[in-house]
Structures are given as C-alpha cells and as structure tokens.
Amino acid sequence: MRSNQRSTRYTSTLALLTLLAFALRTALLDAQSFWYDEGVTAMLAQLEWVELTQWTANDIQPPLYYYLMALWGQLAGWSEWSLRFVSVFFGVLAIPLSALLTQKLSRSKRAGIVAALLATLHPLLIDYSQEARMYALLTTLGLLIGYLVITAADTPNRRWPLVAYVLVATAAIYTHYFAFFLLLALAIAYVVHQFVWQRANQSDSPWRSLIPFVVANLLVLFFYLPWISAMLNRLSVDNSYWQGRL
C-alpha cells in the first residue's frame, strides 16, 4: 500500500511539474516578434523541400528541424506562436525525460523529481522552449539518448533500447552537428561501464558485450552517409565550429 502511495505521489508531482513547465513556456510566447535566426527558420520552412535541403547543406545546421517545421507550418500556420510551439512541445517533454534519466542513474525517484523541478524552472531551458530554433528539440533528443544508453547498459540482453538508440541518435545528428560530441561522450561512458560490469561479474569476454553497441553506432553513421559530405564541407569553410585548423 505504501509503495502504491509513493508511486502515485511521484506520478502526480511529475504531472504537476510538467503542467507548470507548459504554463511557463507558453506564457507571452508571441509577445516579441521573430529575431533574425527565427526569421530564417520561418523562411526555410516555407521553401520547397529540395530547395530547403540545398540551403541547409550550405548552412550551419542540418535539415531535420526545418523539415519538421515545414510540416508543422502547413498544418498550424506561420505565426510566432505557432512556430514557437514546436519548441514548447519538446521543452515540456524534457521535464519527464529529465526525471526518468535521473531516476535511472540514481535509482531514486526523489532525485528524479528534483531534476524535473530544476528543468522546469531553468531559465535557459525556458528561453530555448520559446524560440523557433532547434535547441529544445536537441535537448530532448539528448535526454532520450542518455536514457536509452543507460537502459542498454543495464539490460544487455534486450535489443529494443539499441534499436531506439539508432533512430534517436540519427535524428539528433540530423538536428545539430554538435550532437556528435554527446554520442562520443556516451559511447565512452558505455564502454567504461561495460568493462567495469564485466570485471565485477568475472567475465572473460568484455569485448563481446560491446558488439551490439558498436553495430548500433555503425548503423547511425550509415544513415548519416547522405549528409556527411555536407557536414565535412561546413567544417572546412566555417571556423565557428572549430577554432583554428581541424
């Protein structure tokens, strides 16, 4: 009975925080007009898909967010409120994901609630959730990738976390080039975790447990092949990504 009460309290608290996050992120959502980068988003989303793809191939961001905005704009219109609502949606979704990820790491529901509270009130996360740019989407995808990597490490015999990881990680690197740094960091963490786990369980084949994860990341790279030349071109001509010579 007590366990059920705690579970109900946790669910209710998380739901209230999610509602609060929605209220904070929709308040005065269209109080200001688009600034320059948001205007670029509105412009690109109204291009034909081929032209949009060509434009983003020569821009500083990949095209997935703009594809999403193009679909959304055709359904909901091109106003400030409408185009910014996509970021509201992903910004609010980050709240329960923050709780799930933290609970997965700490094995503590209380820690999950604290993480959700911090994410709900964080000024930068609120700002990004009110901006017609890809940063709220990238944050949410990053949280989900982290959750999937931890789940895959904890349950190596289950394949669904790695299947989902391939899809979400591919979406992340088609959203922002810096997502590669997150994938690299999580890959290092996964390898370290597996070796520690294998040593604790006195396994003779620590490398074997890494094969599914390596295959998953190779699939991510395979799905990114159509865009990899565009990314390399941006790295060669735009030093805002990397100061000095790469």
Steps between C-alpha positions, in 0.01 A plus 500: 500500500778744595683419178187579300459829684859598425455410135180705480668797670794478261274487194283786627800720582657436161170578328469830691856597410429421136190721508699777667766468231231532232360813665843662531589421141175619342478822704558802271611262227428749221570817698802571281534470126751264340865586538740434212559125548131434557428691181740266321302206641172645373651569159657158457191313618301653215742396226453199277666194655775475238586867537487470880742208488740684271489810721572313821784307335675837477388618843625437854224252597370172350145490362288281730360781716408700191321200348299471820418870494395481137248228580377679812465837327282349229268365769501780758609814318806726502439733793750555783282304741455209263864458397626541856253242630712220354778597741245525781398141433854366513589724793211362703584143397847556647350521851386135539806387305726681749325315782527162326867546415592614851299222661672250273842630604434542872235234563316773692157640414569796726807588295287470188252753637781740591638473146154563354456804725835645394419439132156660545641822647831523313503841325707380204273202436198731517660738251583224255146365533365837385724532197430375149836328481619141541653517848199373698472208258872427534479508882210257506667264254817512712309407816331212321832376359648502849207301635527243220875458546460438873213257437709314243790476745277374782317245283754375243277210393220729384523644150225763497710769678767477230243503219346814649849642553579469128185694409537774763876544455454531123231763559734690734790526255258608226384772741836647608861415421604531864290190580805300392681618814218365718506165321876478547475577872224243551692240301801546729275470805339186358836333435628583848180372657513173309860430598429577865189280491683216328783518753253498789335192353836335416421469133771387259357682196450871572527590134215272398250707698600807299417351159127595496580857604772531237261367235236751612743789457613372161135504394472860618799591283354305209174697518703821512698425183269709275589809705859438602651688205296807590624481859864466395462794266364717782795404722741600225348841420344613830737548794217576741486125566868455571746780573818458296572223253316168541 
